[in-house]
């Protein structure tokens, strides 16, 4: 293997390096790798310069400010460097780190995640249930739920959360819907029974009692699944008619139904059913629709 021939000798390389030129630039001039340039400089007992870039900020000041209580985002804005740089400075100085910020205190907090029903999730649990458990002083049972007083699922404040058993909570919402009432604190106080400062009930007895105070239930109209002709109990096909009465309706509309005599089969020259029936021919035969 042939050795590379360099246009520069060792004395020239040393003089260029001592003048301030980097080993990479000298390697391009000498047609050599920068590692070879450093190797020759070490053989000549030349002190190698540090390759570290100049510091963008004073590390000691950053450490002092961090010890005083400043957080990484604030230090990043003050010294105009990235949060990663501040984190490396703190790690190199071996300073005791501040406790991690979680939830609303975190600088990247955007309100938390939500489930498919629009409830905010905090630490793997629904936030309104956490608030309800804190208000009543114990964890909620599986059959208990936290009710939003003003129906705003984004507002999980103490004034907007009360605890109601799950079945009674569903009964309460159905009662409000049947009476066309809105979800607010006034209806909650008037309809439900208060058992504690943040605990309400709506049992069957409460439902009957509220029915007298709020009469006029709006009954939902069930879909009709039987024929609209009186006396016919067959299933609906179309136009709310069974198959028989629907065919009769078509026969009357097309002109080959004679009232009282049923469907009249039309023949043409005795050759069979007339598949191409004409209304003019029907009128000539005095067939009523």
SVG drawing of the C-alpha trace seen along z (x, -y; Angstrom):
<svg xmlns="http://www.w3.org/2000/svg" viewBox="-119 -37 129 53">
<polyline fill="none" stroke="black" stroke-width="0.4" points="0.0,0.0 1.5,-3.3 1.8,-6.1 0.2,-9.4 2.6,-12.2 1.9,-15.4 3.0,-18.8 3.6,-20.0 6.3,-18.8 6.0,-18.5 7.6,-21.9 5.1,-23.6 2.2,-21.7 3.4,-22.8 3.7,-26.5 0.3,-26.5 -1.3,-24.9 0.4,-27.4 -0.8,-30.3 -4.4,-29.3 -5.5,-27.2 -7.5,-24.1 -6.3,-20.6 -9.2,-20.0 -8.1,-22.8 -4.5,-21.8 -5.5,-18.3 -7.1,-19.6 -4.0,-21.6 -1.7,-18.7 -3.9,-16.1 -4.1,-14.2 -6.7,-13.2 -7.1,-15.5 -6.3,-12.6 -2.9,-12.2 -2.2,-15.9 -2.9,-15.6 -0.7,-12.5 2.3,-14.4 1.7,-17.4 1.9,-15.1 5.1,-13.6 6.5,-17.2 5.2,-17.8 2.8,-20.5 0.0,-21.3 -3.3,-20.4 -6.1,-23.0 -9.4,-22.0 -12.1,-21.3 -15.0,-22.4 -17.1,-25.3 -17.2,-28.5 -19.9,-28.5 -23.0,-30.4 -23.6,-31.4 -21.9,-31.4 -22.4,-28.0 -21.8,-29.2 -24.6,-31.9 -27.0,-29.3 -26.3,-27.0 -26.8,-29.7 -30.1,-30.8 -31.3,-27.2 -30.5,-26.8 -32.4,-29.9 -35.6,-28.3 -35.8,-29.3 -37.1,-26.6 -35.7,-25.4 -38.2,-27.4 -37.4,-30.6 -33.7,-30.0 -33.9,-29.3 -35.6,-32.6 -33.2,-34.6 -29.9,-33.1 -31.4,-32.6 -30.5,-29.0 -32.5,-25.9 -34.0,-24.0 -31.8,-21.0 -28.7,-23.1 -29.9,-24.3 -30.6,-20.7 -27.1,-19.5 -25.6,-22.4 -27.5,-21.3 -26.6,-17.7 -22.9,-18.4 -22.9,-20.5 -24.6,-17.6 -27.1,-19.9 -30.1,-18.4 -33.0,-18.7 -36.3,-20.3 -39.4,-18.1 -41.1,-17.4 -44.1,-19.6 -47.3,-17.7 -50.7,-18.6 -51.6,-22.3 -48.3,-23.4 -46.4,-21.9 -45.4,-24.5 -46.7,-22.3 -50.1,-21.8 -52.9,-22.0 -55.9,-21.1 -55.3,-17.3 -56.7,-14.5 -60.3,-13.7 -62.1,-10.4 -64.7,-9.7 -67.5,-11.2 -65.7,-14.5 -64.6,-13.9 -61.1,-15.1 -58.6,-12.4 -56.0,-13.1 -53.5,-10.4 -55.6,-7.7 -58.8,-8.6 -61.7,-11.0 -61.1,-14.4 -64.7,-15.0 -64.7,-11.7 -61.5,-12.7 -63.1,-16.0 -66.2,-14.3 -64.2,-11.9 -62.3,-14.8 -65.6,-16.7 -67.2,-13.8 -64.0,-12.7 -63.8,-9.1 -63.4,-7.3 -66.5,-6.9 -68.1,-3.5 -68.6,-1.9 -72.3,-2.6 -71.8,-6.3 -71.1,-9.1 -70.1,-12.8 -72.8,-15.1 -72.0,-18.4 -74.5,-20.9 -74.5,-23.1 -73.9,-20.3 -70.5,-21.7 -68.1,-18.8 -65.0,-21.1 -65.8,-22.8 -64.6,-20.5 -64.6,-23.0 -65.9,-22.3 -69.0,-24.4 -70.0,-22.5 -69.6,-18.9 -72.0,-16.8 -72.2,-13.1 -75.3,-11.0 -75.8,-7.2 -75.5,-6.1 -79.1,-4.7 -80.6,-7.8 -78.4,-10.0 -79.8,-8.4 -83.4,-8.7 -82.8,-12.4 -81.6,-13.1 -84.6,-11.2 -87.0,-13.1 -85.5,-16.5 -85.7,-15.4 -89.3,-14.3 -90.3,-17.6 -88.2,-19.7 -86.2,-21.1 -82.7,-22.4 -79.8,-21.0 -78.9,-23.6 -78.6,-24.0 -82.1,-25.3 -83.7,-22.1 -81.2,-20.0 -82.3,-21.6 -86.0,-21.4 -86.2,-17.9 -83.4,-15.9 -83.2,-15.2 -80.1,-16.6 -78.4,-14.2 -75.1,-16.1 -73.4,-19.2 -72.2,-17.5 -74.4,-14.4 -77.9,-14.1 -80.4,-11.3 -83.3,-10.8 -85.1,-7.6 -88.4,-6.2 -90.1,-7.9 -88.5,-11.2 -89.5,-10.7 -93.2,-10.2 -93.0,-13.3 -91.5,-15.3 -94.1,-14.1 -96.8,-16.0 -94.7,-19.1 -93.9,-18.9 -96.9,-17.4 -97.3,-17.0 -94.9,-14.3 -94.0,-14.5 -94.4,-10.9 -92.2,-9.9 -94.1,-8.6 -93.0,-5.1 -92.5,-4.2 -95.6,-2.6 -94.8,1.0 -98.3,2.1 -100.5,1.2 -102.5,-2.0 -105.6,-0.4 -108.1,0.2 -108.5,3.9 -105.2,4.9 -102.5,6.1 -99.9,7.0 -96.4,5.6 -95.6,2.4 -94.0,2.7 -94.0,-0.9 -96.2,-4.0 -97.1,-2.5 -99.1,0.2 -98.7,3.9 -97.9,5.7 -101.6,6.5 -102.8,2.9 -99.7,1.5 -100.5,3.6 -104.1,2.4 -103.0,-1.2 -100.8,-0.7 -103.7,0.9 -106.0,-2.0 -103.4,-4.5 -102.6,-2.7 -106.3,-2.2 -106.9,1.5 -108.8,1.7 -112.6,1.7 -114.2,0.7 -116.1,3.6 -114.9,6.2 -111.2,6.3 -108.4,6.4 -109.4,6.7 -107.0,8.7 -106.8,7.1 -106.3,9.3 -105.3,8.2 -106.9,10.2 -107.2,13.2 -103.4,13.7 -102.8,13.3 -102.1,10.5 -101.5,7.1 -98.1,6.1 -98.1,2.8 -101.3,1.4 -102.4,-2.0 -104.6,-4.4 -106.5,-5.5 -107.6,-1.9 -108.6,-1.7 -110.9,-4.8 -112.5,-3.3 -113.3,-0.2 -115.0,-2.4 -112.7,-1.2 -112.7,-3.5 -109.6,-4.3"/>
</svg>
